[in-house]
Amino acid sequence: MTTVMIRQRGLGLLIRAIYFIFFGLWFSGIWAGIAWLLCVTIIGLPLGLWMLNRLPQVTTLQPQRDDLVITTQGRVYSRDLPQSPFLLRALYFLAIGWWFSALWIIVAWALCGVIIGLPFGFWMFNRVPAVITLART
């Protein structure tokens, strides 16, 4: 028998909301643009992907999530989701991911600019790594 704990560390909702209103919205647009440009220049791809994976933290200070597994023997380890094969992810990025992710980011950022679109915009920001490279987070 194993137990799975989901650990999230972060600031409270009020602090995150204030951060988003005064800093996160405009800065996330700059961050996403730079990250996307890095991804398109194959040399900058690792840094660009790292930046896109942190887009939810940059936008709203959303805490990173850790899935910890505790075994009956008392061992604790972090659980990672299995990823699609590298070749499939690379082909997807070259054919679809690089241009579709630009549209995705623009729509997500625009939705965050209107109150009624905020939840869907945040949901879209959380899925950017999957859109650009089929990464599972």
Backbone as CSV, one residue per row, in Angstrom:
resi,resn,N_x,N_y,N_z,CA_x,CA_y,CA_z,C_x,C_y,C_z
1,MET,0.839,-1.185,0.000,0.000,0.000,0.000,0.874,1.235,0.000
2,THR,0.528,2.177,-0.840,1.257,3.440,-0.890,0.282,4.588,-0.692
3,THR,0.807,5.668,-0.211,0.025,6.874,-0.007,0.599,7.960,-0.899
4,VAL,-0.261,8.687,-1.580,0.186,9.781,-2.439,-0.249,11.092,-1.804
5,MET,0.717,11.960,-1.609,0.451,13.281,-1.047,0.737,14.317,-2.126
6,ILE,-0.128,15.274,-2.246,0.098,16.375,-3.170,0.482,17.582,-2.325
7,ARG,1.698,18.053,-2.556,2.216,19.146,-1.752,2.294,20.399,-2.611
8,GLN,1.696,21.457,-2.121,1.774,22.743,-2.797,2.205,23.775,-1.770
9,ARG,3.228,24.509,-2.134,3.694,25.579,-1.262,3.479,26.888,-1.991
10,GLY,3.006,27.865,-1.289,2.825,29.140,-1.962,2.152,30.160,-1.080
11,LEU,1.954,31.316,-1.672,1.336,32.435,-0.967,-0.178,32.324,-1.012
12,GLY,-0.834,33.119,-0.201,-2.284,33.124,-0.146,-2.916,33.740,-1.388
13,LEU,-4.196,33.508,-1.527,-4.935,33.964,-2.699,-4.927,35.483,-2.837
14,LEU,-5.059,36.218,-1.755,-5.092,37.681,-1.817,-3.773,38.235,-2.352
15,ILE,-2.661,37.738,-1.858,-1.346,38.188,-2.328,-1.180,37.854,-3.803
16,ARG,-1.606,36.654,-4.200,-1.484,36.240,-5.603,-2.355,37.107,-6.512
17,ALA,-3.546,37.477,-6.045,-4.443,38.327,-6.840,-3.843,39.721,-7.019
18,ILE,-3.304,40.282,-5.961,-2.672,41.605,-6.044,-1.468,41.554,-6.982
19,TYR,-0.660,40.513,-6.860,0.494,40.333,-7.739,0.037,40.268,-9.199
20,PHE,-1.003,39.481,-9.473,-1.491,39.336,-10.847,-1.955,40.667,-11.411
21,ILE,-2.709,41.433,-10.649,-3.265,42.703,-11.131,-2.165,43.716,-11.437
22,PHE,-1.186,43.835,-10.540,-0.183,44.882,-10.697,1.065,44.464,-11.460
23,PHE,1.345,43.180,-11.541,2.588,42.748,-12.161,2.420,41.555,-13.098
24,GLY,1.724,40.546,-12.659,1.660,39.275,-13.370,1.092,39.345,-14.768
25,LEU,0.045,40.123,-14.968,-0.601,40.157,-16.278,0.328,40.707,-17.354
26,TRP,0.903,41.869,-17.135,1.758,42.450,-18.175,3.090,41.713,-18.279
27,PHE,3.648,41.291,-17.134,4.947,40.617,-17.177,4.847,39.232,-17.813
28,SER,3.719,38.557,-17.614,3.566,37.230,-18.214,3.535,37.306,-19.738
29,GLY,3.029,38.398,-20.292,3.046,38.571,-21.740,4.468,38.684,-22.274
30,ILE,5.287,39.456,-21.587,6.694,39.593,-21.976,7.416,38.260,-21.808
31,TRP,7.217,37.611,-20.653,7.844,36.327,-20.342,7.491,35.280,-21.401
32,ALA,6.200,35.174,-21.733,5.742,34.179,-22.707,6.306,34.477,-24.097
33,GLY,6.364,35.749,-24.475,6.918,36.105,-25.780,8.386,35.738,-25.904
34,ILE,9.161,36.056,-24.891,10.589,35.709,-24.896,10.763,34.196,-24.894
35,ALA,9.987,33.502,-24.071,10.091,32.041,-23.999,9.751,31.402,-25.335
36,TRP,8.709,31.893,-25.979,8.317,31.320,-27.267,9.392,31.559,-28.321
37,LEU,9.955,32.765,-28.348,11.033,33.047,-29.304,12.238,32.145,-29.056
38,LEU,12.558,31.900,-27.793,13.658,30.988,-27.482,13.357,29.576,-27.974
39,CYS,12.108,29.151,-27.851,11.729,27.810,-28.298,11.869,27.652,-29.804
40,VAL,11.594,28.688,-30.538,11.665,28.620,-31.997,13.117,28.574,-32.474
41,THR,14.026,29.181,-31.723,15.451,29.101,-32.061,16.010,27.862,-31.398
42,ILE,16.066,26.790,-32.046,16.375,25.477,-31.479,17.446,25.547,-30.379
43,ILE,18.420,26.427,-30.503,19.467,26.543,-29.476,18.864,26.988,-28.146
44,GLY,17.870,27.869,-28.197,17.245,28.369,-26.978,16.105,27.513,-26.468
45,LEU,15.837,26.396,-27.142,14.696,25.542,-26.790,14.686,25.103,-25.326
46,PRO,15.789,24.621,-24.758,15.726,24.198,-23.339,15.330,25.331,-22.398
47,LEU,15.926,26.511,-22.587,15.576,27.650,-21.727,14.148,28.103,-21.982
48,GLY,13.724,28.125,-23.240,12.353,28.511,-23.564,11.330,27.577,-22.946
49,LEU,11.578,26.286,-23.010,10.661,25.316,-22.388,10.647,25.470,-20.879
50,TRP,11.801,25.709,-20.285,11.866,25.919,-18.836,11.017,27.140,-18.465
51,MET,11.133,28.203,-19.274,10.351,29.418,-19.000,8.856,29.155,-19.169
52,LEU,8.467,28.435,-20.225,7.042,28.156,-20.446,6.482,27.260,-19.350
53,ASN,7.287,26.345,-18.834,6.833,25.504,-17.727,6.584,26.318,-16.463
54,ARG,7.216,27.463,-16.343,7.030,28.329,-15.170,6.049,29.462,-15.419
55,LEU,5.373,29.448,-16.549,4.429,30.517,-16.880,3.326,30.677,-15.827
56,PRO,2.737,29.598,-15.276,1.737,29.803,-14.221,2.308,30.495,-12.972
57,GLN,3.558,30.206,-12.643,4.172,30.864,-11.486,4.422,32.333,-11.776
58,VAL,4.832,32.652,-12.997,5.105,34.040,-13.365,3.812,34.845,-13.422
59,THR,2.743,34.228,-13.901,1.474,34.941,-14.058,0.791,35.189,-12.719
60,THR,0.703,34.166,-11.869,-0.100,34.285,-10.646,0.601,33.808,-9.380
61,LEU,1.885,33.543,-9.452,2.621,32.971,-8.317,2.039,31.623,-7.885
62,GLN,1.460,30.900,-8.824,0.886,29.587,-8.507,2.000,28.681,-8.005
63,PRO,1.775,28.032,-6.874,2.834,27.166,-6.342,3.046,25.949,-7.225
64,GLN,4.312,25.490,-7.267,4.593,24.263,-7.987,4.053,23.100,-7.185
65,ARG,3.620,22.094,-7.902,2.990,20.944,-7.269,3.961,19.774,-7.259
66,ASP,4.041,19.105,-6.130,4.852,17.901,-5.989,3.943,16.747,-5.628
67,ASP,4.050,15.654,-6.360,3.344,14.431,-5.995,4.331,13.543,-5.269
68,LEU,4.129,13.372,-3.978,5.014,12.545,-3.170,4.335,11.216,-2.878
69,VAL,5.085,10.147,-3.039,4.572,8.809,-2.758,5.291,8.289,-1.528
70,ILE,4.509,7.808,-0.577,5.066,7.229,0.640,4.711,5.749,0.642
71,THR,5.728,4.905,0.647,5.502,3.462,0.611,5.297,2.935,2.024
72,THR,4.867,1.683,2.115,4.656,1.073,3.436,5.970,0.895,4.180
73,GLN,7.079,0.876,3.451,8.395,0.776,4.098,8.897,2.135,4.581
74,GLY,8.145,3.186,4.324,8.514,4.518,4.777,9.345,5.308,3.786
75,ARG,9.546,4.788,2.599,10.304,5.520,1.584,9.415,6.609,0.975
76,VAL,10.026,7.744,0.726,9.317,8.865,0.118,10.037,9.208,-1.176
77,TYR,9.282,9.293,-2.252,9.878,9.704,-3.513,8.872,10.532,-4.304
78,SER,9.415,11.310,-5.215,8.586,12.158,-6.063,8.158,11.360,-7.280
79,ARG,6.902,11.460,-7.627,6.360,10.706,-8.758,6.279,11.609,-9.979
80,ASP,6.831,11.131,-11.072,6.757,11.848,-12.337,5.823,11.099,-13.271
81,LEU,5.093,11.844,-14.071,4.208,11.221,-15.045,5.015,10.683,-16.219
82,PRO,4.631,9.544,-16.753,5.334,9.042,-17.938,5.078,9.960,-19.134
83,GLN,6.121,10.209,-19.902,6.027,11.110,-21.049,5.911,10.311,-22.343
84,SER,5.385,10.945,-23.366,5.337,10.347,-24.695,6.763,10.172,-25.202
85,PRO,6.975,9.277,-26.169,8.326,9.096,-26.713,8.903,10.402,-27.254
86,PHE,10.207,10.561,-27.084,10.880,11.791,-27.478,10.681,12.106,-28.954
87,LEU,10.804,11.115,-29.818,10.662,11.346,-31.256,9.274,11.884,-31.597
88,LEU,8.246,11.327,-30.977,6.885,11.807,-31.203,6.740,13.260,-30.753
89,ARG,7.292,13.573,-29.596,7.207,14.937,-29.081,7.977,15.908,-29.960
90,ALA,9.136,15.496,-30.469,9.929,16.354,-31.352,9.201,16.596,-32.673
91,LEU,8.635,15.558,-33.252,7.889,15.713,-34.501,6.656,16.592,-34.314
92,TYR,5.961,16.409,-33.192,4.804,17.249,-32.891,5.223,18.713,-32.781
93,PHE,6.337,18.968,-32.080,6.815,20.343,-31.925,7.113,20.965,-33.284
94,LEU,7.803,20.240,-34.154,8.178,20.769,-35.463,6.970,21.000,-36.368
95,ALA,5.968,20.111,-36.294,4.820,20.212,-37.190,3.720,21.134,-36.656
96,ILE,3.455,21.074,-35.357,2.298,21.772,-34.804,2.647,22.654,-33.606
97,GLY,3.403,22.131,-32.684,3.611,22.780,-31.394,4.126,24.194,-31.440
98,TRP,5.087,24.473,-32.312,5.712,25.793,-32.295,4.738,26.889,-32.708
99,TRP,3.905,26.668,-33.711,2.990,27.734,-34.139,1.683,27.722,-33.336
100,PHE,1.191,26.531,-32.995,-0.058,26.464,-32.236,0.117,27.019,-30.830
101,SER,1.301,26.828,-30.255,1.546,27.360,-28.915,1.521,28.886,-28.907
102,ALA,1.967,29.522,-29.985,1.908,30.987,-30.060,0.465,31.459,-30.015
103,LEU,-0.402,30.825,-30.804,-1.831,31.172,-30.766,-2.423,30.915,-29.393
104,TRP,-2.086,29.771,-28.808,-2.594,29.370,-27.496,-2.225,30.404,-26.436
105,ILE,-0.964,30.834,-26.429,-0.489,31.801,-25.438,-1.185,33.148,-25.625
106,ILE,-1.344,33.573,-26.855,-2.012,34.856,-27.127,-3.458,34.822,-26.633
107,VAL,-4.171,33.753,-26.931,-5.565,33.637,-26.484,-5.638,33.571,-24.953
108,ALA,-4.745,32.804,-24.342,-4.738,32.700,-22.872,-4.482,34.054,-22.236
109,TRP,-3.521,34.773,-22.757,-3.189,36.076,-22.194,-4.344,37.059,-22.386
110,ALA,-4.982,37.018,-23.539,-6.132,37.899,-23.790,-7.290,37.563,-22.855
111,LEU,-7.530,36.287,-22.622,-8.608,35.893,-21.703,-8.330,36.366,-20.284
112,CYS,-7.059,36.400,-19.893,-6.718,36.878,-18.553,-6.931,38.378,-18.415
113,GLY,-7.060,39.070,-19.538,-7.283,40.509,-19.503,-8.717,40.908,-19.205
114,VAL,-9.647,39.955,-19.269,-11.051,40.239,-18.945,-11.474,39.334,-17.796
115,ILE,-12.223,39.856,-16.878,-12.570,39.116,-15.663,-13.281,37.806,-15.966
116,ILE,-14.203,37.834,-16.902,-14.971,36.623,-17.188,-14.101,35.521,-17.812
117,GLY,-12.990,35.898,-18.445,-12.122,34.916,-19.080,-10.994,34.409,-18.211
118,LEU,-10.828,34.981,-17.013,-9.715,34.607,-16.138,-9.595,33.107,-15.889
119,PRO,-10.640,32.420,-15.465,-10.467,30.985,-15.166,-9.986,30.188,-16.377
120,PHE,-10.550,30.458,-17.536,-10.149,29.718,-18.721,-8.733,30.114,-19.153
121,GLY,-8.386,31.393,-19.014,-7.031,31.849,-19.331,-5.996,31.182,-18.451
122,PHE,-6.274,31.087,-17.149,-5.350,30.408,-16.239,-5.237,28.930,-16.593
123,TRP,-6.370,28.306,-16.918,-6.360,26.900,-17.323,-5.482,26.716,-18.554
124,MET,-5.582,27.645,-19.507,-4.777,27.554,-20.730,-3.289,27.748,-20.426
125,PHE,-2.950,28.688,-19.555,-1.545,28.885,-19.183,-0.964,27.607,-18.580
126,ASN,-1.747,26.913,-17.772,-1.267,25.673,-17.156,-1.005,24.573,-18.179
127,ARG,-1.602,24.678,-19.358,-1.453,23.636,-20.381,-0.454,23.988,-21.478
128,VAL,0.252,25.104,-21.363,1.211,25.502,-22.395,2.270,24.427,-22.649
129,PRO,2.874,23.804,-21.630,3.872,22.765,-21.927,3.309,21.609,-22.757
130,ALA,2.072,21.247,-22.521,1.454,20.174,-23.305,1.185,20.618,-24.734
131,VAL,0.827,21.867,-24.912,0.520,22.378,-26.244,1.781,22.485,-27.094
132,ILE,2.887,22.882,-26.491,4.094,23.085,-27.285,4.848,21.778,-27.542
133,THR,4.861,20.847,-26.580,5.657,19.623,-26.772,4.970,18.347,-26.300
134,LEU,3.691,18.385,-26.011,2.970,17.227,-25.474,3.490,16.794,-24.105
135,ALA,4.126,17.701,-23.376,4.648,17.366,-22.050,3.508,17.137,-21.077
136,ARG,3.650,16.127,-20.252,2.665,15.859,-19.201,3.201,16.381,-17.884
137,THR,2.395,17.213,-17.217,2.826,17.777,-15.938,1.912,17.359,-14.830
